[in-house]
Amino acid sequence: MNGAWGDNDTKECIESSKCRLAILDYLKRNYLQTGPNAWQLYTRPVNQKPNTVFYPRIYSEYSKYTDFIFIISDNTTGNRVLVCYSFEDETEKPIFRFSMGAPRTGFIKNVVYKSGGLKVAFDNNEYLNIPP
């Protein structure tokens, strides 16, 4: 897991074990290597918004936990992927929801439910539409 952190701000920003397990699940499910020449997460300091992590309530308004959206970056190519997980109420087990290529720059400004899918807004005025 240590190889996944791009810097100390990121490690401090993503403290919860359930979110860290979601990141590990994504890395394992996609056979991704981590480290300076591979995939890593980079965030702004914990309370700074917008950021590359976002905690919306999308998949169940009655869940004990918010969902977890994060951007992971390939340090070699500069490509980024937007990833979303939910969590089981009883076990906190991560539930993979989706992943999609993300803009090369920008921080997540907002996520809204729209027409059965999601619209992810970035602070650089780019958007991603996630189908239902």
C-alpha positions in Angstrom: 0.0 0.0 0.0 2.9 2.4 0.7 3.7 2.6 -3.0 0.3 3.9 -3.8 0.8 7.2 -1.9 2.2 9.9 -4.1 3.0 12.1 -1.0 2.3 12.5 2.7 -0.8 14.7 2.1 -2.4 11.8 0.3 -1.6 9.3 3.1 -3.1 11.8 5.6 -6.1 12.6 3.4 -7.2 9.0 3.0 -7.1 7.7 6.6 -10.1 5.3 6.8 -9.3 1.6 6.5 -12.3 1.0 4.4 -11.2 3.6 1.8 -7.7 2.1 1.9 -9.1 -1.3 1.3 -11.1 0.0 -1.7 -7.8 1.4 -3.2 -6.1 -2.0 -2.6 -9.1 -3.8 -4.2 -8.9 -1.6 -7.3 -5.1 -2.1 -7.6 -5.4 -5.9 -7.3 -8.4 -6.2 -9.5 -6.6 -4.4 -12.3 -3.1 -5.8 -11.6 -1.6 -2.4 -11.2 1.9 -1.7 -9.9 2.4 1.2 -7.6 5.4 3.5 -7.0 7.1 6.5 -8.5 7.2 4.9 -12.0 3.8 3.4 -11.8 0.3 4.2 -10.4 -0.1 6.5 -7.4 -2.7 8.7 -5.7 -2.1 12.4 -5.2 -4.4 14.6 -3.1 -4.4 18.1 -1.8 -4.3 18.5 2.0 -7.1 16.9 3.9 -9.5 19.8 4.1 -8.7 21.5 0.8 -11.5 21.3 -1.8 -11.8 20.6 -4.6 -9.6 17.5 -4.4 -8.9 14.2 -6.1 -11.1 12.4 -3.5 -14.8 12.9 -3.0 -17.3 11.3 -0.6 -20.8 11.6 -2.1 -23.9 9.6 -1.1 -24.9 8.0 -4.4 -25.9 4.4 -4.3 -27.9 4.3 -1.0 -29.1 7.3 0.9 -29.7 5.0 3.9 -26.2 3.5 4.0 -24.1 4.1 7.1 -21.2 5.2 4.8 -20.8 7.6 2.0 -19.4 6.3 -1.3 -15.8 6.9 -2.1 -14.5 8.4 -5.4 -10.8 8.8 -6.1 -8.5 9.6 -9.0 -5.4 7.4 -9.4 -2.6 8.5 -11.8 -0.1 6.7 -13.9 3.2 8.5 -13.3 4.7 7.2 -16.6 1.9 8.2 -19.0 0.1 10.9 -17.1 -3.2 9.0 -17.6 -5.7 9.2 -14.7 -8.6 7.0 -13.8 -11.7 8.0 -11.8 -12.8 5.1 -9.5 -15.9 4.7 -7.3 -16.6 2.3 -4.4 -19.5 1.8 -1.9 -19.3 -0.1 1.3 -21.3 -2.8 2.9 -23.0 -1.6 6.1 -22.2 -4.6 8.3 -18.6 -5.4 7.2 -17.4 -2.1 5.5 -16.3 -4.4 2.6 -15.6 -2.3 -0.5 -18.1 -2.7 -3.4 -16.6 -1.7 -6.8 -19.0 0.6 -8.7 -17.1 1.9 -11.7 -13.9 3.2 -13.2 -13.4 5.5 -16.1 -10.7 7.5 -17.7 -10.4 11.0 -16.1 -9.2 14.3 -17.5 -5.4 14.7 -17.3 -5.8 17.7 -15.0 -8.4 18.9 -12.6 -9.9 18.2 -9.2 -13.3 16.8 -8.4 -15.6 19.7 -7.8 -19.0 17.9 -7.6 -20.8 14.6 -8.3 -24.6 14.7 -9.1 -27.1 12.1 -10.0 -28.5 13.0 -13.4 -30.8 11.1 -15.8 -30.1 7.7 -14.1 -26.3 8.2 -14.2 -23.8 10.5 -12.6 -22.2 13.7 -13.8 -18.8 14.4 -12.3 -17.7 18.1 -12.5 -14.1 19.1 -12.3 -12.7 22.5 -11.3 -11.2 23.0 -14.8 -14.8 23.0 -16.3 -14.5 19.5 -17.7 -17.2 16.9 -17.0 -17.6 13.1 -17.1 -20.9 11.4 -17.6 -21.1 8.0 -16.0 -23.9 5.9 -17.5 -26.4 4.1 -15.2 
